[in-house]
Amino acid sequence: MWSYPCAGHENSHNSVDEALLLKRKSEEVLFYLNGRCIYLVGMMGSGKSTVGKIMSEVLGYSFFDSDKLVEQAVGMPSVAQIFKVHSEAFFRDNESSVLRDLSSMRRLVVATGGGAVIRPINWRYMKRGLSVWLDVPLDALARRIAKVGTASRPLLDQPSGDPYAMAFSKLSMLAQQRGDAYANADVRVSLEEIACKQGHDDVSKLTPTDIAIESLHKIESFVIEHTADSSASDAQAESQIQRIQTL
């Protein structure tokens, strides 16, 4: 979805700067992660797999796509075929099993399916690590999906009609159904906010590296804040214990 800048000296220089910034940020984040897994959530087409692969590489983590793992477990080549031959419920059951298994591991970046957030049990698994919501404007998602086609996306595939209009309509409905669920994520990465900070009027001008850097920055801020909260709570509890012991 996210295209890299055109070739040229200036853009080449920017790419080097991006790579250095990404590496530096990943080294800072690793200290706080302590091996915890990262789960990327978001609508279909939001770039979870692309961004996830970049993050896993710089963190020295392994990368998994939960949809691919379900396909392998079921022995079918695509999610669309699983939906067609079995059902969405069958797929969701296997998706939960995959997330359960992944949650027992460490040092993973996992790109989840767009609908993984609708089952509370999946959040129980993902909360064992850190969850990151890639929040992408619906019009950008619809443009991208209309361009590449909907055959691989069973919830969007339509027999006829304008591809963009059909995709936007269905995505809007899914966003309404899942919006609160995505908001359960520990971290929200808004592509509109990143684009605004960089002076872009279109999120498609962002590179996957831009999004990965912002994701790592948000993860670092979240972990530091909650580590401080935890330390404060521990200190308060210790103080209370000491007061009780002196009574």
C-alpha positions in Angstrom: 0.0 0.0 0.0 2.7 2.4 0.9 5.0 3.3 -2.0 8.6 4.2 -1.5 9.8 7.6 -2.8 11.2 7.9 -6.3 14.9 7.4 -6.9 17.2 10.4 -6.6 20.0 11.8 -4.5 17.7 13.6 -2.0 15.4 10.6 -1.6 18.4 8.3 -1.3 19.7 10.5 1.5 16.3 10.4 3.2 16.2 6.6 3.0 19.6 6.4 4.7 18.4 8.8 7.4 15.2 6.7 7.8 17.2 3.5 8.1 19.5 5.0 10.8 16.5 6.4 12.7 14.8 3.1 12.5 17.8 1.2 13.8 18.4 3.7 16.7 14.8 3.6 17.8 14.7 -0.2 17.7 17.7 -0.4 19.9 16.0 1.9 22.4 12.8 -0.1 22.3 14.4 -3.5 22.7 15.6 -2.5 26.2 12.0 -1.9 27.4 10.3 -4.8 25.5 12.1 -7.5 27.4 11.2 -10.1 24.8 7.5 -9.4 24.8 5.7 -10.1 21.5 4.1 -7.4 19.4 0.7 -7.9 17.7 -0.3 -5.6 14.9 -4.0 -5.1 14.5 -6.0 -3.1 12.0 -8.3 -3.3 8.9 -7.4 -5.4 5.9 -4.9 -3.6 3.7 -3.6 -1.5 6.5 0.0 -2.7 5.9 0.4 -4.9 9.0 2.5 -7.5 7.2 4.7 -5.0 5.5 5.3 -3.0 8.6 5.6 -6.0 10.8 8.4 -7.5 8.7 10.4 -4.3 9.0 9.9 -4.2 12.7 10.8 -7.8 13.2 14.0 -7.4 11.2 15.3 -4.4 13.1 14.3 -5.9 16.5 15.8 -9.3 15.8 12.4 -10.8 16.3 10.6 -13.5 14.2 7.7 -12.5 12.1 4.4 -14.4 11.6 1.3 -13.6 9.7 -1.7 -15.2 11.5 -3.7 -15.7 8.3 -0.8 -17.6 6.8 -0.5 -19.8 9.8 -4.3 -20.6 9.7 -3.9 -21.5 6.0 -1.1 -23.9 6.8 -3.0 -25.4 9.7 -6.1 -26.0 7.7 -4.2 -27.1 4.6 -5.8 -24.5 2.2 -4.1 -21.9 0.0 -6.1 -18.9 1.0 -8.4 -17.4 3.6 -11.0 -16.8 0.9 -11.1 -20.6 0.2 -11.4 -21.4 3.9 -14.4 -19.1 4.1 -15.9 -20.6 0.9 -15.4 -24.3 1.8 -16.0 -24.1 5.5 -17.2 -20.8 7.1 -16.0 -17.6 8.7 -16.7 -19.2 12.2 -14.4 -22.1 11.2 -11.7 -19.7 10.2 -12.1 -17.7 13.5 -11.8 -20.8 15.6 -8.5 -21.7 13.9 -7.4 -18.1 14.1 -7.9 -18.1 17.9 -6.0 -21.4 18.2 -3.1 -19.8 16.3 -3.0 -16.7 18.5 -3.2 -18.9 21.6 -0.1 -20.8 20.5 1.8 -17.6 19.5 1.0 -16.0 22.9 3.1 -18.6 24.7 6.2 -17.6 22.7 8.5 -14.6 23.0 10.3 -12.2 20.6 7.7 -12.3 17.8 6.0 -9.7 15.7 2.6 -10.9 14.6 0.5 -9.5 11.8 -3.1 -10.4 12.7 -6.1 -10.7 10.4 -8.4 -7.7 10.2 -11.2 -9.5 12.1 -9.0 -11.0 14.9 -10.1 -8.2 17.2 -13.8 -9.2 17.3 -13.2 -12.2 19.7 -12.5 -11.3 23.3 -10.4 -14.5 23.8 -8.0 -13.2 21.1 -7.4 -10.1 23.2 -6.6 -12.2 26.2 -3.8 -13.8 24.1 -2.6 -10.6 22.6 -2.5 -8.8 26.0 0.3 -11.1 27.0 2.4 -9.0 24.7 1.9 -5.5 23.2 -0.8 -4.7 20.6 -0.4 -1.9 18.0 -3.4 -0.6 16.0 -2.4 0.7 12.5 -5.2 3.2 12.0 -5.5 4.0 8.3 -8.2 6.3 6.7 -10.9 4.2 5.0 -10.6 6.1 1.7 -6.9 5.1 1.5 -7.8 1.5 2.2 -10.5 1.4 -0.4 -8.3 2.9 -3.1 -5.6 0.3 -2.4 -8.0 -2.6 -2.3 -9.8 -1.5 -5.4 -6.5 -1.3 -7.2 -5.2 -4.8 -6.3 -8.7 -6.5 -6.3 -10.8 -8.2 -3.7 -10.5 -11.8 -4.7 -8.2 -12.6 -1.7 -10.5 -10.7 0.7 -13.7 -12.8 1.3 -15.5 -10.1 3.3 -15.1 -7.6 0.5 -15.3 -9.7 -2.7 -18.3 -8.6 -4.7 -19.5 -9.9 -8.1 -20.1 -6.5 -9.7 -20.1 -2.8 -9.1 -17.5 0.0 -8.9 -14.5 -1.5 -7.0 -13.8 1.6 -5.0 -17.4 2.3 -4.0 -18.0 -1.3 -3.1 -14.8 -1.5 -1.0 -15.4 1.8 0.7 -19.0 0.8 1.6 -18.0 -2.5 3.1 -15.0 -1.1 4.9 -17.1 1.5 6.4 -19.5 -1.1 7.8 -16.6 -3.2 9.1 -15.0 -0.2 10.7 -18.3 0.6 12.5 -18.5 -2.9 13.8 -14.8 -3.1 14.9 -13.9 0.4 15.8 -14.3 -0.1 19.6 -12.4 -3.4 19.3 -9.4 -1.9 17.6 -9.3 0.8 20.3 -8.5 -2.0 22.8 -4.9 -1.9 21.4 -2.2 -0.7 23.8 -0.9 1.7 21.1 -2.7 3.5 18.2 -0.6 4.6 15.2 -2.5 7.1 13.1 -1.3 7.4 9.6 -3.1 10.7 9.3 -1.1 12.1 12.2 2.2 10.8 10.7 1.4 12.4 7.3 0.4 15.6 9.0 3.7 15.8 10.9 5.6 15.2 7.7 3.6 17.8 5.7 1.8 15.3 3.5 -1.8 15.5 2.5 -2.1 11.9 1.5 -1.1 8.9 3.7 -0.1 6.9 0.6 3.0 9.1 0.5 4.3 7.5 3.7 6.8 4.7 3.5 6.5 1.5 5.6 9.6 2.6 7.4 7.9 5.9 8.4 5.1 3.8 10.0 7.5 1.3 11.6 9.4 4.2 13.2 6.3 5.7 14.6 5.1 2.4 15.9 8.3 1.8 17.7 8.2 5.3 19.2 4.6 4.8 20.4 5.5 1.4 21.9 8.5 2.9 23.7 6.3 5.7 25.2 3.6 3.2 26.3 6.1 0.8 28.0 8.0 3.6 29.7 4.7 5.1 31.0 3.3 1.8 32.3 6.7 0.8 33.8 6.7 4.1 35.8 3.1 3.4 36.8 3.9 -0.1 37.9 7.0 1.1 39.9 4.9 3.8 41.6 2.2 1.2 42.5 4.9 -1.2 43.8 6.4 1.6 45.9 3.0 2.6 47.3 2.2 -1.0 48.2 5.6 -1.5 49.9 5.0 1.7 51.9 1.6 0.5 53.0 3.1 -2.9 54.1 5.7 -1.1 56.1 3.1 1.1 57.8 1.0 -2.0 58.7 4.0 -3.7 60.1 4.7 -0.8 62.5 1.2 -0.8 63.9 
